[in-house]
Amino acid sequence: MTAFIHQLSDVQSKNIGDGTKIWQFCVVLPDAKIGRDCNICSHCFIENKVVVGNRVTVKCGVQLWDGVTLEDDVFIGPNVTFCNDKHPKSHNKKFKLESVTVKRGASVGANATILPGVTIGENAMIAAGATVTKDVPDNTVFIPNKKVVIPKPIYLNETNIISRCACLGNITAEYLYPRKCTAFNYQKNRVDYVVRIHKNPKLSVSYEKVAPYIQGGANTSEFLRFLKQQTQDMLSCGKCSLLIMDSFSELTDKLFINKSDNSEFLMHYSNIDYSGNFYDLYEDRGALPLDEIEPAYDAFFSMFCSEYGFVPIVFLCFPTDLDQRTEYKKRGEVIFSAVTKLAKKYKNLHVIKADFVEKNPTDNEVYHFSPETYKRIALKIADLNLGLRFKMPTRHKKLKLFLTRFIPFPRIRRKIRNQLRQGLL
């Protein structure tokens, strides 16, 4: 894939990413850098010392002067003006360049003016026609003469959150808002498998060939759904604003490879029917080797950030406290050690480990936990301030709403009641 450059534009730079489109009457100077999948609309000017990230949209009539940096997923509305000199004069030999940075996911409305030295925070939104003279914090709507803090980051919505979770992540998500954060789930896509099929889609599972060998009693349809998920590349969803994943796939899932076409799939031993010719067709590669766990996670996080940018990754370590098998306890320790180490390299990676583990009273599964366990993990996620907030039980919300009637100041009382209804308190 290469960039599209309209024949009526003057593009002198060679540093333009794949999939980027530059339309007519644009001028791009030689040292400008533009990332992948950007859309630069007509009548734009981009100077030399400009950096544009991936998936950036710049609408018509925008000039990006030296010192302007637009990070990934930024939107610049039509006729936005950037400035890089507080004291502009013609032929000024004492010119001092003051850079402007628009951080990841931010949006700048039409005809806004951004003065020199300003940084616009992640996921901030600048109102149309605004003049921005000072830094704008993350997750903020900036309106002239008024600054409004968004209750939750605007990039978090149920349509672009990816999940790679088993029961730990799925049940924990039920305690969080927005509830549908696991709408796009890839449960048994082990990280090494994800990396391989993204590089070579021909290695992904052949559903028609494997489906006859899947068994699960009353839950067979559920395991067939897990198999279907493996036919999809979770690194090719187009856009992602948050990844929630747990460690269950690397902890327990086994890899099988077709001997004829090298296609792969992942499943537990107990969910496969070996009575026929399964082993004549498939080679059992087992669980991910311990010494390959850290390199596999590293490759996955690197590829994920390359595709989606440095969006938040919430990683839930599956507790092995109730499992008496030494193999799985050791595997759990290696996984936790690996992701904790990688969290220092990938600043967008947030590792959460349960500090309270209680058995589910309704069954004997060692990886099914009590509601209190999931609730405490959900509170930890909410504390990360990524826009996923803990959902208050209805009875507690009603009690708090009742108690607000005793607040003597009407303005404060209305404010607190509104926050309670939105789940912010």
C-alpha positions in Angstrom: 0.0 0.0 0.0 1.3 3.5 -0.8 0.1 7.0 -0.2 -2.4 8.7 -2.6 -1.1 12.1 -3.7 -3.4 14.2 -6.0 -1.7 15.4 -9.2 -2.7 19.0 -8.4 -0.8 19.0 -5.1 2.9 19.9 -4.5 4.2 17.3 -2.2 8.0 17.4 -1.7 8.3 15.2 1.3 9.2 11.5 1.1 8.2 10.8 4.7 4.5 9.9 4.1 3.0 6.8 5.5 1.0 4.1 3.7 -2.7 4.8 3.1 -2.4 8.5 3.6 -4.4 10.7 1.1 -3.3 14.2 0.2 -5.8 16.1 -1.9 -5.5 18.9 -4.5 -3.8 22.2 -4.0 -1.8 21.1 -0.9 1.8 22.0 -0.4 4.0 19.7 1.8 7.6 20.8 2.3 10.5 18.3 2.1 11.2 17.7 5.8 7.6 17.3 6.9 6.6 13.8 8.4 3.2 12.4 7.9 2.1 9.0 9.3 -0.2 6.2 8.1 -3.9 6.5 7.1 -4.1 10.3 7.3 -6.4 12.4 5.3 -5.1 15.9 4.3 -7.9 17.8 2.6 -7.5 20.4 -0.1 -5.8 23.8 0.3 -3.5 22.8 3.2 0.1 23.9 3.7 2.5 21.8 5.8 5.9 23.3 6.6 9.2 21.5 7.2 9.4 21.0 11.0 5.9 19.4 11.3 5.1 15.9 12.6 1.7 14.4 11.8 0.9 11.0 13.5 -1.2 8.1 12.2 -4.9 8.3 11.3 -4.9 12.1 11.5 -7.6 14.2 9.7 -6.7 17.7 8.6 -9.7 19.5 6.9 -9.5 22.2 4.3 -7.7 25.5 4.6 -5.3 24.6 7.5 -1.7 25.7 7.7 0.7 23.6 9.8 3.8 25.8 10.5 7.2 24.8 11.9 6.9 23.3 15.4 3.4 21.9 15.1 3.0 18.2 16.2 -0.2 16.3 15.7 -0.2 12.9 17.5 -2.2 9.9 16.5 -6.0 10.1 15.8 -6.1 13.9 16.0 -8.9 15.8 14.1 -8.2 19.4 12.8 -11.3 21.2 11.6 -11.5 23.5 8.6 -9.6 26.8 8.7 -7.9 26.1 12.1 -5.0 28.5 12.6 -1.8 27.6 14.4 0.8 30.2 15.5 4.4 29.6 16.4 5.6 33.2 17.2 4.3 35.4 20.0 5.8 38.5 18.6 5.6 38.2 14.8 7.5 40.7 12.7 8.7 40.8 9.1 12.4 39.8 8.7 12.7 39.2 12.4 16.2 38.0 13.1 15.3 37.3 16.8 12.5 34.9 15.8 12.0 32.3 18.5 10.1 29.2 17.5 7.4 28.1 20.0 6.0 24.7 19.3 2.4 23.5 19.5 1.4 20.0 20.3 -2.0 18.4 19.9 -2.0 15.1 21.8 -3.6 11.8 20.8 -7.3 11.7 20.1 -7.9 15.5 20.5 -10.2 17.4 18.2 -10.0 21.1 17.2 -13.2 22.7 15.9 -13.5 24.9 12.8 -11.9 28.4 12.8 -10.2 27.8 16.2 -6.9 29.7 16.8 -4.1 27.9 18.7 -1.5 30.4 20.0 2.3 29.6 20.4 3.6 27.2 23.0 0.2 25.6 23.7 -0.3 21.8 24.4 -3.8 20.4 23.8 -4.3 17.3 26.0 -5.3 13.8 25.0 -9.0 13.4 23.9 -9.6 17.1 24.5 -12.1 18.9 22.3 -11.7 22.6 21.3 -14.9 24.4 20.4 -15.3 26.0 17.0 -14.0 29.6 16.9 -12.2 29.3 20.2 -8.9 31.1 20.8 -6.6 28.8 22.9 -4.0 30.8 24.9 -3.0 28.2 27.5 -2.6 24.4 27.8 -5.8 22.4 27.7 -5.9 19.4 30.1 -6.7 15.8 29.0 -10.3 14.8 28.5 -11.6 18.4 28.5 -14.0 20.4 26.4 -12.6 23.9 25.9 -15.2 26.6 25.2 -14.2 30.4 25.1 -14.6 31.8 28.6 -15.6 28.4 29.9 -13.9 25.1 30.5 -15.9 22.0 30.9 -14.4 18.7 32.2 -15.9 15.7 30.5 -17.3 13.1 33.0 -15.5 10.3 31.0 -13.0 10.4 28.2 -14.8 11.0 24.9 -12.7 8.3 23.1 -14.3 5.6 25.3 -17.4 4.3 23.7 -18.7 0.8 23.3 -18.1 0.7 19.5 -14.3 0.7 19.6 -13.3 -1.1 22.7 -11.6 -4.5 22.1 -11.6 -7.3 24.6 -9.6 -10.5 24.8 -11.1 -11.9 27.9 -12.3 -15.1 29.5 -14.7 -15.1 32.5 -12.4 -12.9 34.6 -12.6 -10.0 32.2 -16.1 -10.6 31.1 -17.7 -10.8 34.5 -15.6 -7.9 35.8 -16.8 -5.8 32.9 -20.4 -6.2 34.2 -19.5 -4.0 37.2 -18.2 -1.2 34.9 -19.6 1.6 32.9 -20.0 1.5 29.9 -21.3 -2.1 30.3 -20.8 -3.1 26.7 -17.0 -2.7 26.8 -16.6 -6.4 25.8 -18.7 -6.2 22.6 -15.8 -7.2 20.5 -14.2 -10.2 22.3 -11.5 -12.5 21.0 -11.4 -14.9 23.9 -9.0 -17.7 22.8 -6.7 -15.6 20.6 -3.4 -16.3 22.3 -0.9 -13.5 21.8 1.6 -15.6 19.8 -1.3 -16.7 17.5 -2.5 -13.2 17.0 0.9 -12.0 15.9 1.4 -14.9 13.5 -2.0 -14.6 11.8 -1.6 -10.8 11.5 1.6 -11.4 9.6 0.2 -14.3 7.6 -3.7 -14.6 7.5 -3.4 -18.0 5.8 -2.4 -19.5 9.2 -5.8 -18.6 10.8 -8.1 -21.4 11.8 -10.2 -23.2 9.1 -13.5 -23.2 10.9 -15.2 -25.8 8.7 -12.4 -28.3 9.2 -12.1 -28.0 13.0 -15.8 -27.5 14.0 -16.6 -31.3 13.7 -14.0 -32.1 16.4 -15.2 -29.6 19.0 -17.2 -30.9 21.9 -18.5 -29.3 25.1 -21.7 -31.0 26.0 -24.5 -28.4 26.5 -21.9 -25.6 25.9 -20.7 -26.9 22.5 -22.2 -23.8 20.7 -20.2 -21.5 23.1 -16.9 -23.2 22.1 -17.8 -23.1 18.5 -18.2 -19.3 19.0 -14.7 -19.2 20.5 -13.4 -21.0 17.4 -15.2 -18.5 15.1 -13.5 -15.7 17.0 -10.1 -17.1 16.0 -10.9 -16.6 12.3 -10.8 -12.9 12.8 -7.7 -10.7 13.2 -8.0 -8.6 16.3 -5.3 -6.3 15.1 -7.3 -5.3 12.0 -10.4 -3.7 13.5 -9.7 -0.3 12.0 -9.9 1.7 15.3 -9.5 0.8 18.9 -9.6 3.1 21.9 -9.1 0.6 24.7 -8.0 -3.0 25.0 -9.1 -5.1 28.0 -7.4 -8.5 28.2 -6.8 -11.2 30.8 -4.1 -13.9 31.0 -6.3 -17.0 30.7 -5.4 -17.9 27.1 -1.6 -17.9 27.8 -2.3 -19.7 31.1 -4.3 -22.6 29.7 -5.0 -22.7 26.0 -3.3 -25.3 23.8 -2.2 -24.8 20.2 -3.0 -27.3 17.4 -1.6 -27.1 13.8 -3.0 -28.7 10.7 -0.4 -31.0 9.2 -1.4 -30.2 5.6 -2.0 -26.5 5.4 -0.3 -25.3 8.7 -3.5 -23.5 9.8 -3.7 -23.1 13.6 -6.3 -23.1 16.3 -6.5 -23.0 20.1 -8.7 -25.0 22.5 -8.6 -26.9 25.7 -7.9 -30.7 25.6 -11.3 -31.4 27.2 -13.1 -29.6 24.4 -11.8 -31.8 21.5 -13.2 -35.1 20.3 -10.2 -37.4 19.7 -12.3 -40.5 18.8 -11.8 -40.1 15.0 -8.8 -39.2 13.0 -8.0 -35.9 14.8 -4.4 -36.7 15.5 -3.9 -37.8 11.9 -4.7 -34.3 10.8 -3.5 -32.1 13.6 -0.2 -31.7 15.6 -0.5 -30.9 19.3 1.9 -28.0 20.2 0.5 -27.6 23.7 0.6 -24.5 25.9 2.9 -21.5 25.2 6.4 -22.5 26.5 7.4 -20.5 29.6 10.6 -19.1 28.0 8.5 -17.7 25.1 5.8 -15.9 27.2 7.6 -12.6 27.6 8.8 -12.4 24.0 5.3 -13.3 22.8 3.7 -10.5 24.9 6.4 -8.0 23.8 5.7 -8.8 20.1 2.0 -8.5 20.7 2.1 -5.2 22.5 4.5 -3.8 20.0 2.3 -4.8 17.1 -0.9 -3.6 18.9 0.6 -0.2 19.5 1.8 0.0 15.9 -1.7 -0.6 14.6 -3.8 1.3 17.1 -1.4 3.8 18.7 -0.6 4.0 22.4 -4.2 3.5 23.6 -4.7 2.1 27.1 -4.3 -1.6 27.7 -5.8 -3.1 30.8 -4.2 -6.5 31.6 -5.9 -8.7 34.2 -3.7 -11.4 35.7 -5.8 -14.5 36.3 -5.4 -15.5 40.0 -4.0 -19.1 40.4 -4.5 -19.1 44.2 -7.2 -21.8 44.1 -5.4 -24.0 41.6 -3.3 -26.7 43.3 -1.5 -27.7 40.2 2.1 -26.6 40.3 2.3 -26.2 36.5 -0.4 -23.5 36.4 0.9 -21.7 39.5 4.3 -21.4 37.9 2.8 -20.3 34.6 0.8 -17.6 36.4 3.9 -16.3 38.1 5.8 -16.1 34.8 3.0 -14.3 33.1 2.7 -11.7 35.9 6.5 -11.2 36.0 6.6 -10.8 32.2 3.8 -8.2 31.9 5.0 -6.3 34.9 8.4 -5.9 33.3 6.9 -4.9 30.0 4.7 -2.3 31.7 7.9 -0.3 32.2 8.5 -0.4 28.4 4.8 0.2 27.4 3.5 3.1 29.4 0.0 2.5 28.2 0.0 -1.0 29.8 -1.8 -1.2 33.1 -1.4 -4.5 35.0 -3.9 -5.5 37.6 -3.6 -8.5 39.9 -6.3 -9.5 42.4 -5.4 -8.9 46.0 -8.5 -10.7 47.2 -9.5 -14.1 45.8 -12.6 -16.0 46.9 -14.1 -19.2 45.5 -17.4 -19.1 43.6 -19.9 -20.6 46.0 -22.0 -22.1 43.2 -19.5 -24.4 41.5 -16.1 -26.1 42.0 -14.2 -24.5 39.1 -10.8 -23.1 40.3 -11.0 -20.2 37.9 -14.5 -19.1 38.8 -14.6 -16.6 41.6 -17.0 -14.9 43.9 -18.9 -11.7 43.0 -16.8 -9.9 45.6 -13.6 -10.8 43.8 -14.8 -9.4 40.5 -16.1 -6.3 42.2 -12.8 -5.5 43.8 -11.0 -6.0 40.4 -13.6 -3.7 38.8 -12.8 -1.0 41.4 -9.1 -1.2 40.6 -9.9 -0.7 36.9 -12.1 2.3 37.7 -9.2 3.8 39.7 -7.2 4.0 36.5 -9.4 6.9 35.3 -9.7 5.4 31.8 -13.4 6.2 31.5 -14.6 2.8 32.9 -16.4 3.6 36.1 -17.7 1.3 38.8 -21.5 0.9 38.6 -23.2 1.5 41.9 -25.9 -1.1 42.8 -29.4 0.5 42.4 -30.3 0.2 46.0 -27.2 2.2 47.1 -27.9 4.8 44.5 -31.5 5.3 45.7 -30.3 5.6 49.3 -27.7 8.3 48.4 -30.3 10.2 46.4 -32.6 10.1 49.4 -29.8 11.5 51.7 -29.2 14.4 49.3 -32.5 16.0 50.4 -30.8 17.0 53.7 -28.2 19.1 51.9 -29.3 22.7 52.6 -27.8 24.4 49.5 -29.9 23.8 46.4 -27.1 24.3 43.9 -24.8 21.8 45.6 -27.8 19.4 46.1 -28.7 19.5 42.3 -25.0 19.0 41.3 -24.6 15.9 43.6 -27.9 14.4 42.5 -26.9 14.8 38.8 -23.6 13.1 39.5 -25.3 10.3 41.3 -27.6 9.7 38.3 -24.7 9.6 35.9 -22.8 7.1 38.1 -20.0 9.6 38.8 -20.2 9.2 42.6 
